[in-house]
């Protein structure tokens, strides 16, 4: 008998990514048609009207520009960064994979946060790296002292999202400055700013602060959240130097960003006013929701994003099933140590009201069942 096919052990042992439930699946499972999708942090206001206008001229029979020249030029002008330091990806997730392929060797060490974004661990493990998790504090804030201790061991990459996904807080100016000072020259800091646009003007711009440093870094940003282009998959990385950016470009596939995504992203950048207006609405609703959740006696850390991370004090799958029965998709957190948490996207006001009503019902049910809450 022939031996079974030998798989890459690094990939074969990877944990599954915890993706949010699709609306169509939710409708099929519940029989409900009115579904509030509050699991994947999409912009509830959609995208700028300029995006639809730009896509009207798309010729799908032609290949996209593999170098994403127009988009890189637009970003270079907006960010005041040399275009040869910008890499465009099929979502910022592809940039996480590209930086791992460009930098890591088997048995390298990668540090990341706990709780954290799943791909900050999955992609390094796919490249044979071992993971060191840096826990947040008991009140779910960044632990700078713990970071400094891990960085003393000079990991190959340190992944950190600020604002944090899934928790929500962002590093303050002095915290980020202290973190940068602690990064050794042997370590690449990957600073994931997927939710950067939801911060107020008092929060530090990681890209600007890192540009003043002497460390190696990659800043990740995306068009999926604030710009409302989640379905088109387009994000980007800004590297500390052109050599690192070229290595990341070599680690991705050609034609990785489709033509529609490139056109849409350029158009979205041309309508910053629309983006800022939609973000302002989300931020107002975020505060209203957080206040209502706190009034129920539930832990919800401060968020600088378009979502909230809530400790339900029960198994998150129980909460997920409850909300789904009310036509609401939330994300049950499955990371060990945080399986009592759910993450909920800030939606339209009416959707948020539905969520809060269902949350009150769930709390009542758990109290009646004498469940700790």
N, C-alpha and C positions, 0 to 999 in steps of 0.2 A: 504494500500500500504506500502510495506517495505521501511524503510528509506534508502537513498542512502549510499553507502559505505563511511565511514569517512576516509579521507586520512590524512597522517601526514601533518599538516599545514606548517611546516618548509620547507618540500620538495615540497609541492604542489605550493608554492608561489615563488619558485626559478626562477630567470631569465634564459633564455637559454644561453648556452655557445656559444660564437661567433667563430665558427670553420671556417677554410678556405674551399673554394669550392674544391671538388674532380675533378681530371682531366677528369674522365669519364663523370661527370655531365656537365662540361664545354664543352666537345666535343658534347654532346647531345644537349645542349642549343644553341651552335653557329654553329654547322655543320662543324667546323674546326677540323682538325686532329692534327695540330702542335700547341700544347698548352705549354706555358711557365708557370709553376706552381711556382709563386712567392708570395705565401700567408702564408705558414706554416713554413718557416725558416728551411727547410731541407737542408742538405749539397748537393750542386749541383754536387759534384764529387762522390757521392755515399759513399761506405764504403771500408775499406781495403780489398785487395784480400785475406788476411788471413781469413777473415770472411767466405767467400764462401768455402774455404778449410776445415774450422772447421765444417761447417754445412753438409758437405758431409758425415760425419760419424754419423749423427743424426738418432736415432731410435725413430720414432714418436709414437710407441706403448707403450713406457715406460713413466711413470710419471716423471716430472722434480723433482729435489732436492728441497723440500720445504724450506730448510734452506739456499739454494744458497751458499753452503760452498766454492766451488772453486772460485766463483766470489768474495765473501767477503774476502777470503784469498788474492786474487790478488789485491783487492783494499786496504786491510790492509797494504800490502807491499808497494804499490805505495804511499799511503797517509801517511804512518807511524802512523796509528791509530789502536787501538785495534779493532779486528774484532767484539767484542761484542757490539761495539758502532755503527756498520754499519747495516742498514736495506735496503734490495733491494726491489724495487717496479716495478709494471707494468707501467713504466714511472714514472718520478718524481711526476706526478699528483696524483698517488695513495698515495704517501708519504704525500702530502698535506692533503688528506682525512684522512690518518691514524693518523697524528699528531692532527688533529681536534677531531677525535673520542677519542684519548688518553687523551686529555687535557681539552676540553671544556665541560661546563655544560650549560643547557638552561639559557639564559639571560646574559651570559658572554659577555664581550666586546672584540672585535678584531679590531685592527688598521691595515690599509693597505693604499697603495699609490693610488693617483688619478692623471693621469690615471694609471691603473695597470692591472696585469694579472687576468683575470676573476675568476679563481678558488680560488684565494686568498680571494675572497668574497663569492663565491658560496658555497664552502665547509663549512666555518664557519656558514653560514646561515642555511645550512642543519642540523646543530647541535644545532640550536636555539640561536645562538649568534647574538648580534647586532653589526653593523659595524660602525666604525669611519674612514672616509677617510681623508687622509692627502694630500692636493694638492701640486703638484710641483710648483715651482715659475713660473712667467709669461713667462720666457724664457726657461721653461721646464728643470730646474735643481732641484736637491734635496734641500729641505728646511729644514735644520737641526734645526732651531729654532722652526718651526712648529712641527717637530718630538718630540723635547724635551718637548714641552707643552703637547702633547698628552700622552707621556710616564709618565708624572707626575701623571696621573690618573690611572696608573698601569693596563693597559689592560691585559687580560689573554695571548694573543698572539699578536705579531707585525710581520706582513708579509711584507718583502721588497725584491724586486729583484734588484740585482746589478751584472752586468749591468741590467738596467731597461728594462723590457718588459711592454709596447710597445715602450718606448721613446728612449732608447739606451745608455744614459750615465751611468758611474759607479762611485761609491763613491771613492774618493781619500783616501790615507792612513790616513791623519789627520781627514777627515770627518768620516771614519769608526771608528777610535779610539774614537772620540767624541760621536758618536752614541752608541757605546758599553758602554761608561762611563755613559750614560744617561738611560740605561735600568735597571729598578728596579728588585730586586730579585724575585718579584711576577710575572714578565712578561717573557714569552718564546719568544725569538727572532728567527724567522724562516727566514733564510738568503738564498734566492733563487739565486743560481749561475748557472742557466741553460746555460748561455752564457759565463761562466768563461774562457773557452779556447780561446775566441776571443779577450781577453784583452792582452796588451803587458806586458813585464816584469816589467814595472814601476808601474803597478797597484797592489794594495794589494791583497794577497791571504786571503780571508775571513776565511777560515778554520784554517789557521795558526794563524791569529790574534785572532780569537775567542778562540783558544785553550789556549792562554795566559791569558784569562779573567776568572772571577769568576761567570759569568752569565750562565743561562740556555739557550741553543741554539740548533737549528737544521740547518745544512747546506744541501741544496738540490742541487744535480747535476744530469746530464742526459747523456745518450749515443745517444740521438735522434739528436742532433745538430752537434757538431764538429765531432763525430765519425760516423755519417751517418746511424744510426740504428733506425730511426723514426718508420719504419713499424713494428719493432719487439717489441717495447714498453719495455724499460728497463731503469730505473734510480735508484738513491739511495739517502739515507739520512745518514748523520753522526751526531749523537746526542752527547750532551755534557757529557752524562754519560750512563752507561749500563742500569740503571733503566728506563730511558726515552726511550731508544732504545727497551727494552723489551715491554714496554707499546705500542709502535707503532707497533711492530711485532704482538702483540695480537689483535690489531685493524684492521689488514688486513686479507684477506682470505688465507687459505692454498693453496699451489701450485699456488701462484699468478703470478709468473714469469715463463713463459714456457721454455722448455728445449732449444729451438732454441735461444731464447733471451740470456739465460745464456752462452751458448757456444759462441755466437757471441760477447758478451761483453768481455769475457776473451780474445778471439782472437784479438779484437780491442785494448785492453790494451797492447797487445804484439807488436803492430805496431804503436807506438807513432810517429815514423818518418813520416808515411803516414798521420796521423792526422794533425801534425804540418805543413806539406807541403800543404795540402788542405786548412787549415785555413789561411796560408800566402797568398794564391791566392785569397781567399775570401776577406781578409782585403785590399789587393791592389785594388780590384774591388770596394769595399765599398768606398774607398777614391775617386776613379774616379767618381763614381756615385754621391756622395755627392757634389763634385765640380760642376758637370754638372747641378744638380738640383738647387744649390744655384745661379748659373749664370742665371737661369730663373727667379730669384726673389722670389723663394719659400722658406719658412721656413723649414729647416731640422735640428733638433738638432744633436749635436755630438753623434756618435754611437760607442760603443765598442762591438757591437754584429755582427750578420750576416744579419741585416736588417736595414732599414731606416724608420723613421716616418715623414711623409710629410704633411704639412698643405696645402691643395688644395684651401682653401678659397671658397669652394663650398661644397654642400652636398656630403659626401663620396660615397653615392650610385650612384651619377652621374658619379664620377670618376671610380668607380668599373665597371659600365656598359660600359663605354668608353673603358677601358682596355680589358675587356672581348671580346668586338667586334673585338679587334685586337689579340685575342688568348692569352691574358695575364691575369692570375689570381692574383689579389692583395687582400689585406684584408681591407675592409672598416671599420673604427673604429666606433662603435656604442655607446660608453660610453658618457653619457650626458656631454656637455661641450667640447667634442673633436670629434664631428661628421663631422667636415670638414677635418679630417685627414685620410690618408690611411697608412698602413704599407706594405712595399714591401721587400721581401727577396732578398738578393744579390745572383744572379744566375751565370750561365756561362757568359763569356764576350758577346757572341752573343745574349743571352737572355736579358742581361742588355742594350745592344744597342737597342733592340726592345722596351724595356720599355721606354728608353729615347726618342726615336723617337715618340712613342705614347704620351708621356707626352708633348712634344712640340706641337703636333697636338691639344691636349686637351686645352692647354693654348691659342692657337690661336682661337679655337672655342669659348672659354669663353670670350675672349677679343672682338671677333666679336659680341657676344651676349650682350656685355656691362655688363658682370658679373664681380663682384669684384674679383681680383686675385692679 
